[in-house]
Amino acid sequence: MRLNAQQLRGLNHIIALAQKLGAIAQQMVENDKRVTNGTTRIRRTGKELVLFRRMLKNELKKGAPVPGLARKYGVSRAYIYMLQ
């Protein structure tokens, strides 16, 4: 089967996209972090998690808006509402 010029360009475009995705995936594996929507998510455990939750609750008591806190700390709004 022979490909015409337009089909060949389309195939080359798909290959280039696959190579870019492969490079991004490799970079994520090397960094060992999960990237979502351009932000790096960090898993907090133990004492750090307790301090983080306490700090979030204190900021909520002071009247900080939930969407602002979610953006600032890279967590979902649902997570913050769950703490209330």
C-alpha positions in Angstrom: 0.0 0.0 0.0 1.4 3.4 -1.0 0.7 6.5 0.9 0.0 9.8 -0.7 1.8 13.0 0.5 -1.1 14.1 2.7 -1.3 10.7 4.4 2.4 10.7 4.9 2.4 14.1 6.5 -0.4 13.0 8.8 1.5 9.9 9.8 4.6 11.9 10.5 2.6 14.3 12.7 1.2 11.4 14.7 4.7 10.0 15.2 6.0 13.4 16.4 3.2 13.7 18.9 3.8 10.2 20.2 7.5 11.0 20.7 6.6 14.2 22.6 4.2 12.3 24.9 6.9 9.6 25.4 9.4 12.3 26.4 6.9 13.9 28.9 6.1 10.5 30.4 9.8 9.7 30.8 10.4 13.1 32.5 7.5 12.4 34.9 8.9 9.0 35.8 12.4 10.5 36.4 10.9 13.2 38.7 8.7 10.7 40.4 5.9 13.3 40.7 2.4 13.4 39.3 1.7 16.5 37.2 -1.9 17.5 36.7 -3.1 20.6 34.9 0.3 22.1 35.0 0.7 21.9 38.8 2.8 19.4 40.7 0.8 17.5 43.3 2.7 16.4 46.4 1.6 13.6 48.7 1.8 14.7 52.4 2.2 12.0 55.0 2.5 11.8 58.8 3.4 14.9 60.8 3.5 17.0 57.7 -0.1 16.1 56.8 -1.3 16.9 60.3 0.3 20.3 60.2 -1.0 21.0 56.8 -4.6 20.2 57.7 -4.3 22.3 60.9 -2.9 25.2 58.9 -5.8 24.9 56.4 -8.4 24.8 59.2 -6.9 27.9 60.8 -6.9 29.8 57.5 -10.6 28.8 56.9 -11.4 30.1 60.4 -9.8 33.4 59.5 -12.1 33.7 56.5 -9.8 32.8 53.6 -11.8 31.8 50.4 -11.7 28.0 49.6 -10.9 28.5 45.8 -7.9 30.6 46.7 -6.6 28.1 49.2 -7.1 25.3 46.7 -5.0 27.1 44.1 -2.4 28.2 46.6 -1.7 24.8 48.0 -2.5 22.6 45.0 -5.4 20.7 46.5 -9.0 20.3 45.4 -11.8 22.4 46.7 -13.6 19.2 47.7 -10.6 18.3 49.9 -10.8 21.6 51.7 -14.6 21.4 52.2 -14.1 17.9 53.6 -11.9 19.3 56.4 -14.6 21.7 57.6 
